[in-house]
Amino acid sequence: MAAANEQFVDWDIVHVPGNAPLSLEDSTVNVVAAKIEPKLASAIIRQLNQICPLENLRHVKRVKKENCQGKVELSIILCLSSDNGSSIEAVPSGVRQLIENYNLSFFDAKVSKCQATSKEEWEEQCKLWPTSFHPPTNPEGVSGLNAEEIKSIYSSMKSVLQLVNSNIQHKVVNAAVIVNPSNGQIISNAQDDILPLLRSSEENISSNLNYEEMKYKWSNNKEVACVNPWGWLEQSCPDHNVIPCDGGFTLHPLKHAAMVAIEKAAVRDRQFFPNSSPCGNDCYSEFYSVMGPAKRLKTEEVQLTEKVSERFSDLASEATRPYLCTGFDIYLAWEPCPMCAMALVHQRIKRIFYAFQNQRVGALGTVHRLQGEKSLNHHYSVFRILVPDKALGEIFLEKLKD
């Protein structure tokens, strides 16, 4: 997809589906086809629809039309190929009779096994054999994003990448930003917080660490918690850089960027809604406590008293605390690990955007695809933002100036 504007030239966004792309062998099925004369097409199609309907290939068009040297040639799917081959004996008896009646010369062909989910996939399918494509009314992928939204997504990802450099000992860490997409408000931002609290230093990121060195750190990202979940066991804590905590040094292996961002979002909610709780079971508990045990049994014909009506009017007028992170987006520099990805399921995140693949334990496309796990009670959409090297260099230089 084209960049949203000049500020994000060569940036791109890719939808990461819940199901891994099938190989050519897994995504196609073998069929028996034959060349036919155009004038016989209608009669043959009617007969085939009766004797050999393609019930599991409704997305595949039965007839393929080609122009060969100005002449129209038609090919038709007769039936699915048999495991015993495509000899005349392996063809169903009804199809065999039709072949003999029309003196058809049949051949093997491949067609797509599943219906296309995008225009690009449909175009690839049609290179084998024509299929039908019906764009979804509420597209989940990139086609569902408008130019203004894409610009906002790129801007949010840029702010995440600016947090990747921890400003401490030239370390590279994962970063996360939770955003309310309805108004662009940042709910929380965070970095990996595995290491103990480090003293701030004027050295921070000094000019002697150039972009090439930082780029090497980004590619060899052993310091990123999601990429190296057990890396905290290898961390050393020089005394002059660490503030003791309760008489010793502490490491917190669970404080990945996404987890810390979730924690900060919860703290924010408690600050903004000190006398409120997420509108979930508590609302029903209060409702039933007002109604009393007798009326609680009248599940189908509940008659609300004036007291109940008045109480619910008050509840409706109050600012409602968000239920966890429902409807929010999260931006991550690196693809989350399974722990963080599952935590985002529990938080009811709407969409996840990440820039760099997690080749070791990536849970959203690279190694696993948690977003496609049907047994979960919540599913989010996942996108990867492709950031060009030039843009990464500019972000790093901006960081040096800060």
BELPE-V963097 format. One record per residue. N is the residue number from 1. RES is the residue in three letters. PHI is phi in degrees with one decimal (NA if undefined). OMEGA is omega in whole degrees, -180 to 180 (none if undefined). Layout:
N&RES&PHI&OMEGA ; N&RES&PHI&OMEGA
//
This chain:
1&MET&NA&-177 ; 2&ALA&-64.0&179 ; 3&ALA&-63.5&-176 ; 4&ALA&-67.0&176 ; 5&ASN&-159.0&-175 ; 6&GLU&-64.5&-179 ; 7&GLN&-66.0&-177 ; 8&PHE&-122.4&177 ; 9&VAL&-62.4&178 ; 10&ASP&73.2&171 ; 11&TRP&-72.8&178 ; 12&ASP&-148.1&-179 ; 13&ILE&-130.0&-176 ; 14&VAL&-126.7&175 ; 15&HIS&-76.7&178 ; 16&VAL&-104.4&-176 ; 17&PRO&-69.4&-180 ; 18&GLY&-72.1&178 ; 19&ASN&-106.1&-180 ; 20&ALA&-66.1&178 ; 21&PRO&-57.8&-180 ; 22&LEU&-77.4&174 ; 23&SER&-70.1&-180 ; 24&LEU&-58.2&-179 ; 25&GLU&-67.6&-178 ; 26&ASP&-81.7&-174 ; 27&SER&-95.4&-180 ; 28&THR&-124.8&177 ; 29&VAL&-135.0&-179 ; 30&ASN&-84.5&178 ; 31&VAL&-131.6&174 ; 32&VAL&-103.3&-178 ; 33&ALA&-126.2&-180 ; 34&ALA&-152.7&173 ; 35&LYS&-76.1&179 ; 36&ILE&-134.6&176 ; 37&GLU&-80.6&-178 ; 38&PRO&-51.6&-177 ; 39&LYS&-70.6&180 ; 40&LEU&-97.3&-172 ; 41&ALA&-57.5&-176 ; 42&SER&-60.3&-178 ; 43&ALA&-64.9&-179 ; 44&ILE&-68.5&179 ; 45&ILE&-62.0&180 ; 46&ARG&-59.9&-179 ; 47&GLN&-68.1&-179 ; 48&LEU&-66.2&179 ; 49&ASN&-64.2&179 ; 50&GLN&-90.2&-174 ; 51&ILE&-90.6&-178 ; 52&CYS&-152.3&179 ; 53&PRO&-69.0&180 ; 54&LEU&-95.2&-174 ; 55&GLU&-61.2&-176 ; 56&ASN&-93.9&180 ; 57&LEU&-130.7&-178 ; 58&ARG&-64.7&179 ; 59&HIS&-79.8&-178 ; 60&VAL&-92.3&177 ; 61&LYS&-76.6&-174 ; 62&ARG&-68.4&-176 ; 63&VAL&-113.3&177 ; 64&LYS&-112.1&-177 ; 65&LYS&-109.0&180 ; 66&GLU&-134.4&175 ; 67&ASN&-104.5&-179 ; 68&CYS&-122.8&180 ; 69&GLN&55.4&178 ; 70&GLY&78.7&-179 ; 71&LYS&-113.2&179 ; 72&VAL&-81.8&177 ; 73&GLU&-120.7&180 ; 74&LEU&-114.7&172 ; 75&SER&-122.2&-177 ; 76&ILE&-130.7&177 ; 77&ILE&-80.3&-180 ; 78&LEU&-86.6&-178 ; 79&CYS&-170.1&174 ; 80&LEU&-73.8&178 ; 81&SER&-70.7&178 ; 82&SER&-89.1&176 ; 83&ASP&-64.3&-179 ; 84&ASN&-88.4&180 ; 85&GLY&104.4&-177 ; 86&SER&-112.3&177 ; 87&SER&-71.6&-178 ; 88&ILE&-61.4&180 ; 89&GLU&-72.4&-178 ; 90&ALA&-83.6&-178 ; 91&VAL&-82.7&177 ; 92&PRO&-52.7&-173 ; 93&SER&-60.0&-180 ; 94&GLY&-64.8&178 ; 95&VAL&-69.6&179 ; 96&ARG&-61.9&179 ; 97&GLN&-64.9&179 ; 98&LEU&-65.6&178 ; 99&ILE&-61.0&-179 ; 100&GLU&-69.3&-178 ; 101&ASN&-64.8&-177 ; 102&TYR&-103.3&178 ; 103&ASN&53.5&-177 ; 104&LEU&-86.8&174 ; 105&SER&-105.6&-173 ; 106&PHE&-97.3&-179 ; 107&PHE&-150.7&178 ; 108&ASP&-86.0&176 ; 109&ALA&-147.9&177 ; 110&LYS&-117.1&176 ; 111&VAL&-132.2&-180 ; 112&SER&-70.4&-178 ; 113&LYS&-78.2&-175 ; 114&CYS&-122.6&179 ; 115&GLN&-69.3&-180 ; 116&ALA&-68.5&178 ; 117&THR&-104.6&178 ; 118&SER&-148.0&180 ; 119&LYS&-64.1&-180 ; 120&GLU&-63.4&179 ; 121&GLU&-66.7&179 ; 122&TRP&-62.2&179 ; 123&GLU&-62.3&178 ; 124&GLU&-68.0&179 ; 125&GLN&-62.4&-177 ; 126&CYS&-68.0&176 ; 127&LYS&-69.5&176 ; 128&LEU&-87.8&-179 ; 129&TRP&-160.3&-177 ; 130&PRO&-59.4&175 ; 131&THR&-130.5&176 ; 132&SER&-95.2&-180 ; 133&PHE&-141.2&179 ; 134&HIS&-122.2&-179 ; 135&PRO&-57.4&179 ; 136&PRO&-65.0&180 ; 137&THR&-68.7&176 ; 138&ASN&-122.9&-174 ; 139&PRO&-60.7&-179 ; 140&GLU&-87.1&-173 ; 141&GLY&-83.1&-176 ; 142&VAL&-63.1&-178 ; 143&SER&-63.0&178 ; 144&GLY&-86.5&-178 ; 145&LEU&-105.2&176 ; 146&ASN&-91.3&-174 ; 147&ALA&-61.1&-179 ; 148&GLU&-66.8&179 ; 149&GLU&-68.3&178 ; 150&ILE&-63.7&177 ; 151&LYS&-60.5&178 ; 152&SER&-64.2&179 ; 153&ILE&-64.2&179 ; 154&TYR&-62.1&-180 ; 155&SER&-63.5&179 ; 156&SER&-65.9&178 ; 157&MET&-66.0&177 ; 158&LYS&-61.9&179 ; 159&SER&-65.2&176 ; 160&VAL&-67.2&-178 ; 161&LEU&-65.1&176 ; 162&GLN&-70.6&178 ; 163&LEU&-93.5&-175 ; 164&VAL&-64.4&178 ; 165&ASN&-79.5&-171 ; 166&SER&-77.4&-178 ; 167&ASN&68.5&-180 ; 168&ILE&-124.4&176 ; 169&GLN&53.3&178 ; 170&HIS&57.2&-180 ; 171&LYS&-81.7&175 ; 172&VAL&-109.6&-178 ; 173&VAL&-129.3&175 ; 174&ASN&-76.0&180 ; 175&ALA&-135.2&-178 ; 176&ALA&-142.1&175 ; 177&VAL&-135.0&176 ; 178&ILE&-98.8&-173 ; 179&VAL&-127.5&171 ; 180&ASN&-87.5&-173 ; 181&PRO&-67.3&-178 ; 182&SER&-70.1&180 ; 183&ASN&-134.7&179 ; 184&GLY&76.3&-177 ; 185&GLN&-73.7&176 ; 186&ILE&-80.9&-180 ; 187&ILE&-82.0&177 ; 188&SER&-163.7&172 ; 189&ASN&-140.2&-174 ; 190&ALA&-161.0&173 ; 191&GLN&-126.0&171 ; 192&ASP&-54.0&-179 ; 193&ASP&-130.1&-179 ; 194&ILE&-71.6&-176 ; 195&LEU&-74.2&177 ; 196&PRO&-64.5&178 ; 197&LEU&-61.3&-178 ; 198&LEU&-105.0&178 ; 199&ARG&-67.6&175 ; 200&SER&-69.4&-177 ; 201&SER&-140.8&178 ; 202&GLU&-69.5&180 ; 203&GLU&-68.2&178 ; 204&ASN&36.1&175 ; 205&ILE&-100.1&-176 ; 206&SER&-90.7&-174 ; 207&SER&-69.2&-179 ; 208&ASN&-78.9&174 ; 209&LEU&-101.5&-175 ; 210&ASN&-85.6&-175 ; 211&TYR&-64.6&-179 ; 212&GLU&-61.6&178 ; 213&GLU&-67.5&179 ; 214&MET&-68.7&178 ; 215&LYS&-62.5&177 ; 216&TYR&-63.6&178 ; 217&LYS&-64.4&179 ; 218&TRP&-64.7&-177 ; 219&SER&-78.5&177 ; 220&ASN&-105.3&-164 ; 221&ASN&-92.0&180 ; 222&LYS&-70.0&180 ; 223&GLU&-84.9&-179 ; 224&VAL&-78.4&-172 ; 225&ALA&-60.8&-178 ; 226&CYS&-69.1&-179 ; 227&VAL&-78.8&-178 ; 228&ASN&-129.9&-173 ; 229&PRO&-57.3&-179 ; 230&TRP&-99.1&-178 ; 231&GLY&-65.8&-179 ; 232&TRP&-61.8&178 ; 233&LEU&-68.3&-177 ; 234&GLU&-95.1&-174 ; 235&GLN&-73.8&173 ; 236&SER&-110.1&-175 ; 237&CYS&-124.2&178 ; 238&PRO&-57.1&-175 ; 239&ASP&-56.3&-174 ; 240&HIS&-76.4&-180 ; 241&ASN&-107.4&-172 ; 242&VAL&-116.4&174 ; 243&ILE&-91.9&-179 ; 244&PRO&-60.1&179 ; 245&CYS&-126.5&-179 ; 246&ASP&55.6&175 ; 247&GLY&83.4&180 ; 248&GLY&-155.2&180 ; 249&PHE&-101.6&-176 ; 250&THR&-120.7&172 ; 251&LEU&-117.8&180 ; 252&HIS&-122.4&-173 ; 253&PRO&-65.8&-178 ; 254&LEU&-93.1&-174 ; 255&LYS&-84.3&172 ; 256&HIS&-74.9&-175 ; 257&ALA&-54.9&-179 ; 258&ALA&-63.4&-180 ; 259&MET&-65.8&179 ; 260&VAL&-67.5&178 ; 261&ALA&-62.7&177 ; 262&ILE&-61.9&180 ; 263&GLU&-61.2&180 ; 264&LYS&-66.9&178 ; 265&ALA&-64.0&178 ; 266&ALA&-67.7&178 ; 267&VAL&-62.1&178 ; 268&ARG&-60.6&180 ; 269&ASP&-60.8&-179 ; 270&ARG&-66.3&179 ; 271&GLN&-75.3&-177 ; 272&PHE&-79.8&-178 ; 273&PHE&-129.4&-175 ; 274&PRO&-63.6&-176 ; 275&ASN&-107.8&-176 ; 276&SER&-128.2&175 ; 277&SER&-125.9&179 ; 278&PRO&-54.6&-177 ; 279&CYS&-74.0&180 ; 280&GLY&-136.6&-179 ; 281&ASN&-66.8&-179 ; 282&ASP&-60.0&-180 ; 283&CYS&-62.2&-180 ; 284&TYR&-70.0&179 ; 285&SER&-61.5&-180 ; 286&GLU&-66.2&179 ; 287&PHE&-60.3&-178 ; 288&TYR&-70.6&179 ; 289&SER&-66.3&178 ; 290&VAL&-74.0&-176 ; 291&MET&-73.0&-178 ; 292&GLY&87.1&-173 ; 293&PRO&-65.5&-177 ; 294&ALA&-67.6&-178 ; 295&LYS&-72.7&-179 ; 296&ARG&-61.4&-178 ; 297&LEU&-77.9&-178 ; 298&LYS&-84.6&-173 ; 299&THR&-74.8&-175 ; 300&GLU&-98.2&-178 ; 301&GLU&-125.5&-178 ; 302&VAL&-81.5&178 ; 303&GLN&-102.3&-178 ; 304&LEU&-73.4&175 ; 305&THR&-79.5&179 ; 306&GLU&-61.6&-180 ; 307&LYS&-65.7&179 ; 308&VAL&-65.9&-179 ; 309&SER&-60.1&-180 ; 310&GLU&-65.0&-179 ; 311&ARG&-65.2&-180 ; 312&PHE&-70.6&175 ; 313&SER&-65.1&178 ; 314&ASP&-65.4&180 ; 315&LEU&-63.0&-178 ; 316&ALA&-68.3&-177 ; 317&SER&-79.9&-179 ; 318&GLU&-77.3&175 ; 319&ALA&-65.9&-176 ; 320&THR&-88.9&177 ; 321&ARG&-70.8&-180 ; 322&PRO&-59.3&175 ; 323&TYR&-85.9&-176 ; 324&LEU&55.0&179 ; 325&CYS&-115.7&-178 ; 326&THR&-56.6&177 ; 327&GLY&84.0&-178 ; 328&PHE&-90.1&173 ; 329&ASP&-105.7&172 ; 330&ILE&-127.3&179 ; 331&TYR&-112.8&-179 ; 332&LEU&-129.0&176 ; 333&ALA&-68.8&-180 ; 334&TRP&-110.9&175 ; 335&GLU&-53.7&-176 ; 336&PRO&-71.6&174 ; 337&CYS&-80.4&-179 ; 338&PRO&-56.9&179 ; 339&MET&-61.1&-178 ; 340&CYS&-68.3&-180 ; 341&ALA&-62.2&179 ; 342&MET&-70.9&177 ; 343&ALA&-62.0&179 ; 344&LEU&-72.2&172 ; 345&VAL&-64.9&-179 ; 346&HIS&-62.4&-179 ; 347&GLN&-84.5&178 ; 348&ARG&63.6&176 ; 349&ILE&-60.3&-178 ; 350&LYS&-83.9&-177 ; 351&ARG&-140.2&177 ; 352&ILE&-121.9&177 ; 353&PHE&-122.1&175 ; 354&TYR&-137.6&-175 ; 355&ALA&-101.4&-173 ; 356&PHE&-111.1&178 ; 357&GLN&-73.2&178 ; 358&ASN&-105.5&-172 ; 359&GLN&-69.6&-177 ; 360&ARG&-86.8&-175 ; 361&VAL&-136.8&-179 ; 362&GLY&-58.1&-174 ; 363&ALA&-97.6&-174 ; 364&LEU&-127.1&174 ; 365&GLY&137.4&-174 ; 366&THR&-82.9&179 ; 367&VAL&-112.2&179 ; 368&HIS&-120.6&176 ; 369&ARG&-135.7&-177 ; 370&LEU&-63.0&-178 ; 371&GLN&-66.1&-180 ; 372&GLY&-103.2&-179 ; 373&GLU&-74.7&-173 ; 374&LYS&-67.4&-177 ; 375&SER&-74.8&-179 ; 376&LEU&-75.5&-179 ; 377&ASN&-91.8&176 ; 378&HIS&-148.6&179 ; 379&HIS&-133.3&177 ; 380&TYR&-109.9&175 ; 381&SER&-91.2&-177 ; 382&VAL&-124.7&178 ; 383&PHE&-134.1&173 ; 384&ARG&-112.0&178 ; 385&ILE&-97.7&179 ; 386&LEU&-90.6&-176 ; 387&VAL&-102.4&-179 ; 388&PRO&-67.4&-180 ; 389&ASP&-56.8&-179 ; 390&LYS&-60.2&180 ; 391&ALA&-66.8&177 ; 392&LEU&-61.5&178 ; 393&GLY&-62.8&179 ; 394&GLU&-65.5&178 ; 395&ILE&-63.9&179 ; 396&PHE&-65.3&180 ; 397&LEU&-65.5&176 ; 398&GLU&-62.0&180 ; 399&LYS&-66.0&179 ; 400&LEU&-64.0&-178 ; 401&LYS&-74.3&-177 ; 402&ASP&-66.3&none
//
